[in-house]
Every structure is written in structure tokens, then in C-alpha cells.
Amino acid sequence: MDVTRYVAFATDPGGGNPAGVVLDATGAGDAEMLAVAAEVGYSETAFVMPRPDGELDVRYFSPLAEVPFCGHATIATAVAYAERHGTGELRLHTPAGLVRVATVKDQDGTLRAELVSVPPHTEPLAADDLAELLAALRWSPDDLDPALPPRVAYAGARHPVLAARTRARLAALSYDMAALGALMARRDWTTVDLVWRESPAVFHARNPFPPGGVVEDPATGAAAAAFGGYLRELGLVELPAVLTVHQGDDMGRPSVIRVAVPREPGSGIAVGGTAVPIP
């Protein structure tokens, strides 16, 4: 398979979240795709199987397992596809459902992509799970922002959402990877979405990802989409909203994710950004 490498949600290869992209994985089996993802070593690699109708089947593998949906690898895939076939709209059939992606080229030649997630929803976070999650993160209940209550959010993958009371709390990430990974495996959580609200439309995020064998993801489009749905469902943002999520700053890989939250309940959340090849 021909593997290309991109960073998503940044214009500098030194920032953003790296992703592997295989634009034609026709005939590849699960074991082969997992082995390629492990060799690439990024948090996810996307494997594309073109369909006769021009639409695309896409699967996502971390170095350890398949995940149902990955936002940054979707943005990278769309840009890689646009570089070879031109900009426009794509329909991606993912394990989580149909995801539409549009690509455009800026005047300076930068390619941008915007995906629209599957319908999002939120779930309660059980008190026992919250206590275990806080213990694994080495946070206390006093570290939480009461204005953004803990929940589990979904927009293709499931992410518990915890809001830090201060930016300093978010910056001081030091968690028990084994304990958190075990909890997430039991609850089928893909990443943990840790956020801090700078202003009504600007957030900072960090995403531990032990199920993928990654301590932290520097830009998580799936979590950003789920978070947009969480804000809408809980009435925590004025609609329609355009949000900016900064991620990766604390690990030296700055990323910027644009999240558009429409007014209609249950409608997909738009997540957009740039992607550039890794030399």
C-alpha cells in the first residue's frame, strides 16, 4: 500500500496531528491495515476503498486497534484526495456512518477541508465512572468547571467531556495511563476530551488517547464534533455558533480546529481545518 503522511489542523508540518493516509487500500484485510498503522505509528491511519459510484469507504486504525471514526485523519484524507483529484465534495462511508467532506483551495494555495459529522448526542456520565476518571487523571472534583458539566459526548466516537476550572489545571496533564486505558476500554471511550473555556466561542482542549497507545492526541476532530453537539444539547452556547478549539499547544504541536454548530437539534456538527503533507 502507498502510505502518505499529513498533519491536520495546522499549516506547518511541525504542528497539528499527524495521520497516515492510504488512498487505495482495496483488498487489504484487517490484520494488514492494523500492521500498516502500527508501522506508521501515528494516532490514526485512514484506509480508503474507492467505490464504483465514486463514493469512498474509509476505515481508521490506531497502532493498537480500529476506531469507528477519526476527524483529523478524515481532514487529511480529504486534502490528500483533493491534491490528486481536485477540490469538491466527498461522501465517506465510515464504520460510524456517512460523513460528508468538502474541500476548497485558498488564494495562497492552502487546501482546507470541512467534514459534517454523523448526528451527535450526549449521555450521562455515571458518578462511579466520573470518580474513577478523575482518579486516573489525578484531578479532584474542585478542578472541574461547574458551568460545563461532565458528560459522555458522541459524534462518531464516544468521548467523556471534562471541563477544567483553570487553564493551569488543563496544562498540568499527568495521568495514570494504565488505569485510564482500562476504564476507557470497559466503557468504549475513544479519547477523553479535557477542555477549558477561554471565552464564549474559544476553547482549549487536550485529549488523552491510551486506547490507541498514544499519551495525548494533538488535534482531535472527532472529539471537537462531539463537544459541539454537547454544547448545543446542554444549551451552553448561543446558536448557531462558530467555535475555535486550540489543541496541542501544551505538547508543542499547536492546532486550530473550527467547529460550526447549527441550530437544528440532532444535525451534524461541521469540523474544519487545514492539512499539509509531511516532507
VMD Tcl script that draws the C-alpha trace (Angstrom):
set ca {
  {0.00 0.00 0.00}
  {1.11 3.54 -0.76}
  {1.08 5.44 2.55}
  {1.22 9.23 2.55}
  {1.63 11.31 5.70}
  {-0.10 14.59 6.56}
  {-0.65 16.84 9.53}
  {-4.21 18.05 10.04}
  {-5.43 21.27 11.67}
  {-2.16 23.11 11.01}
  {-0.31 24.75 8.12}
  {3.14 23.81 9.48}
  {4.21 20.15 9.47}
  {5.66 20.77 12.93}
  {2.17 21.38 14.33}
  {-1.18 19.68 14.04}
  {-1.89 15.97 14.33}
  {-0.05 13.57 12.01}
  {-2.10 10.98 10.14}
  {-1.29 8.25 7.68}
  {-3.45 8.14 4.54}
  {-3.80 5.20 2.16}
  {-5.93 6.40 -0.76}
  {-6.40 2.90 -2.18}
  {-6.48 0.03 0.29}
  {-8.68 -2.17 -1.90}
  {-8.35 -5.80 -0.90}
  {-6.47 -5.17 2.34}
  {-7.57 -7.17 5.35}
  {-7.92 -6.09 8.96}
  {-4.58 -7.57 10.02}
  {-2.75 -5.88 7.15}
  {-4.29 -2.47 7.87}
  {-3.50 -2.77 11.58}
  {0.09 -3.73 10.78}
  {0.49 -0.72 8.48}
  {-0.99 1.60 11.13}
  {1.41 0.20 13.72}
  {4.35 0.71 11.36}
  {3.29 4.29 10.57}
  {3.00 4.90 14.31}
  {0.61 7.87 14.25}
  {-2.52 8.00 16.39}
  {-4.53 7.01 13.29}
  {-4.10 5.97 9.70}
  {-7.04 6.15 7.28}
  {-7.57 3.42 4.70}
  {-9.70 4.33 1.68}
  {-11.51 1.86 -0.56}
  {-12.96 3.63 -3.64}
  {-16.47 2.53 -4.62}
  {-17.80 2.16 -8.17}
  {-20.26 5.02 -7.56}
  {-17.42 7.46 -6.81}
  {-18.03 7.46 -3.07}
  {-15.43 6.16 -0.62}
  {-15.35 3.56 2.12}
  {-12.95 4.62 4.88}
  {-11.64 2.75 7.92}
  {-9.40 4.09 10.67}
  {-6.75 2.21 12.61}
  {-4.61 3.29 15.53}
  {-1.40 1.33 16.16}
  {-3.40 -0.91 18.50}
  {-6.96 -1.17 17.19}
  {-9.60 0.04 14.75}
  {-11.60 3.11 15.76}
  {-15.06 3.94 14.34}
  {-14.26 7.49 13.29}
  {-11.32 9.89 13.29}
  {-11.67 13.57 12.48}
  {-8.07 14.57 11.85}
  {-7.44 11.57 9.57}
  {-10.64 12.47 7.67}
  {-9.40 16.02 7.10}
  {-6.02 14.66 5.99}
  {-7.68 12.15 3.66}
  {-9.86 14.79 2.04}
  {-6.89 17.09 1.40}
  {-4.78 14.21 0.05}
  {-7.65 13.25 -2.27}
  {-8.11 16.89 -3.41}
  {-4.41 17.18 -4.25}
  {-4.79 14.30 -6.69}
  {-8.35 14.72 -7.96}
  {-9.30 18.36 -7.34}
  {-11.44 20.04 -4.72}
  {-15.11 19.34 -4.20}
  {-17.40 17.22 -2.06}
  {-16.86 13.64 -0.93}
  {-19.15 11.12 0.70}
  {-17.26 8.88 3.09}
  {-18.82 5.67 4.37}
  {-17.19 5.10 7.76}
  {-17.91 2.49 10.46}
  {-19.76 5.28 12.32}
  {-21.92 6.19 9.32}
  {-21.94 8.58 6.37}
  {-19.64 11.61 6.72}
  {-19.69 14.38 4.10}
  {-16.49 16.33 3.47}
  {-15.90 19.40 1.29}
  {-12.51 20.77 0.23}
  {-11.60 24.23 -1.04}
  {-8.35 25.95 -2.02}
  {-7.46 29.35 -0.58}
  {-5.94 32.10 -2.72}
  {-2.50 31.21 -1.35}
  {-2.96 27.59 -2.41}
  {-3.71 26.20 1.05}
  {-6.21 23.36 0.99}
  {-8.92 23.28 3.62}
  {-11.45 20.58 4.40}
  {-14.66 20.58 6.41}
  {-16.45 17.44 7.50}
  {-20.01 17.11 8.74}
  {-20.33 14.50 11.47}
  {-22.98 11.89 12.00}
  {-25.82 13.07 14.29}
  {-24.34 13.76 17.75}
  {-25.79 13.01 21.16}
  {-24.75 13.16 24.82}
  {-25.13 10.65 27.61}
  {-24.90 10.93 31.40}
  {-21.54 10.17 32.98}
  {-22.18 7.84 35.91}
  {-20.94 9.02 39.28}
  {-18.72 5.94 39.72}
  {-17.20 6.42 36.27}
  {-16.58 10.10 36.97}
  {-14.83 9.27 40.24}
  {-12.66 6.65 38.54}
  {-11.92 9.00 35.65}
  {-10.87 11.82 37.99}
  {-8.66 9.42 39.96}
  {-6.91 8.19 36.80}
  {-6.35 11.79 35.67}
  {-5.21 12.78 39.16}
  {-7.84 15.54 39.20}
  {-10.16 16.43 42.07}
  {-13.82 17.46 41.80}
  {-12.70 21.01 42.68}
  {-10.71 21.10 39.43}
  {-13.94 20.98 37.39}
  {-15.77 23.97 35.92}
  {-19.36 23.73 37.22}
  {-20.62 25.67 34.17}
  {-19.69 22.77 31.86}
  {-20.96 19.56 33.49}
  {-19.32 16.17 32.84}
  {-20.99 14.11 30.14}
  {-20.15 11.49 27.51}
  {-20.43 13.04 24.03}
  {-20.74 11.24 20.69}
  {-20.37 12.30 17.06}
  {-18.98 9.10 15.57}
  {-16.96 8.06 18.62}
  {-17.60 8.37 22.36}
  {-15.64 10.86 24.49}
  {-16.19 11.80 28.13}
  {-16.07 15.60 28.42}
  {-14.47 17.18 31.48}
  {-14.04 20.95 31.76}
  {-11.16 22.35 33.79}
  {-11.80 25.30 36.07}
  {-8.48 26.93 35.07}
  {-6.05 26.91 32.16}
  {-3.31 25.87 34.58}
  {-5.22 22.71 35.50}
  {-5.54 21.81 31.82}
  {-1.83 22.47 31.24}
  {-0.72 20.19 34.09}
  {-1.64 16.87 32.46}
  {-0.06 13.88 34.21}
  {-2.27 10.82 34.37}
  {-2.19 7.06 35.07}
  {-2.17 5.69 31.52}
  {-2.85 2.06 32.52}
  {-5.78 2.94 34.79}
  {-7.32 5.36 32.30}
  {-6.85 2.92 29.42}
  {-8.58 0.14 31.34}
  {-11.56 2.37 32.19}
  {-11.86 3.59 28.61}
  {-11.73 0.04 27.25}
  {-14.59 -1.01 29.56}
  {-16.71 1.98 28.59}
  {-15.84 2.11 24.86}
  {-14.47 5.66 25.09}
  {-12.10 6.70 22.29}
  {-10.42 9.74 23.86}
  {-11.08 11.88 26.91}
  {-11.96 15.45 25.94}
  {-10.46 17.81 28.51}
  {-11.44 21.41 27.82}
  {-11.10 24.93 29.21}
  {-13.31 27.79 28.10}
  {-11.38 30.98 27.32}
  {-14.41 32.91 26.02}
  {-17.94 32.12 24.76}
  {-16.59 30.82 21.42}
  {-12.94 29.92 22.16}
  {-11.84 26.74 23.89}
  {-8.61 24.92 24.65}
  {-8.56 21.12 24.63}
  {-6.35 18.14 25.44}
  {-7.21 14.56 24.54}
  {-5.58 11.58 26.30}
  {-5.74 8.55 23.97}
  {-4.43 5.44 25.80}
  {-6.66 3.01 23.79}
  {-4.58 3.96 20.74}
  {-1.30 3.63 22.59}
  {-0.89 7.41 22.49}
  {-0.46 9.51 25.63}
  {-2.10 12.54 24.03}
  {-3.64 13.48 20.70}
  {-2.56 16.95 19.46}
  {-5.77 17.59 17.45}
  {-8.95 15.54 17.73}
  {-11.63 16.34 15.17}
  {-13.99 13.61 16.37}
  {-13.88 14.94 19.92}
  {-14.37 18.52 18.66}
  {-17.50 17.42 16.79}
  {-18.80 15.58 19.85}
  {-18.07 18.64 22.00}
  {-20.03 20.87 19.61}
  {-23.01 18.54 19.99}
  {-22.58 18.57 23.78}
  {-22.66 22.37 23.91}
  {-25.79 22.51 21.77}
  {-27.66 19.76 23.59}
  {-26.96 21.27 27.01}
  {-27.75 24.83 25.87}
  {-24.24 26.07 26.67}
  {-23.66 28.10 23.51}
  {-25.69 30.64 21.55}
  {-26.82 29.12 18.26}
  {-25.84 28.94 15.51}
  {-22.26 29.02 16.71}
  {-18.80 29.04 15.20}
  {-16.22 27.92 17.73}
  {-12.43 27.81 17.74}
  {-10.71 24.96 19.57}
  {-6.98 25.27 20.28}
  {-5.29 21.96 20.93}
  {-1.72 20.67 21.00}
  {-0.19 23.87 22.42}
  {0.91 22.17 25.63}
  {2.73 19.42 23.72}
  {4.44 21.69 21.17}
  {2.15 20.82 18.25}
  {-0.26 23.77 18.01}
  {-3.50 23.01 16.21}
  {-6.60 25.03 15.38}
  {-9.98 23.37 14.84}
  {-13.02 25.26 13.55}
  {-16.34 23.90 14.81}
  {-19.66 25.09 13.35}
  {-22.73 24.17 15.41}
  {-26.04 24.55 13.57}
  {-29.26 25.39 15.34}
  {-31.21 22.25 14.34}
  {-31.23 19.61 17.12}
  {-29.54 16.39 16.09}
  {-27.95 17.81 12.95}
  {-24.32 17.01 12.19}
  {-21.52 19.20 13.53}
  {-19.11 20.75 10.98}
  {-15.41 20.47 11.80}
  {-12.85 22.12 9.55}
  {-9.22 22.97 9.16}
  {-6.14 22.72 7.02}
  {-3.86 19.80 6.27}
  {-0.40 19.73 4.73}
  {1.92 16.90 3.69}
  {4.80 15.91 5.93}
  {8.01 16.21 3.91}
}
mol new
graphics top color blue
foreach p $ca { graphics top sphere $p radius 0.5 }
foreach p [lrange $ca 0 end-1] q [lrange $ca 1 end] { graphics top cylinder $p $q radius 0.2 }
display resetview
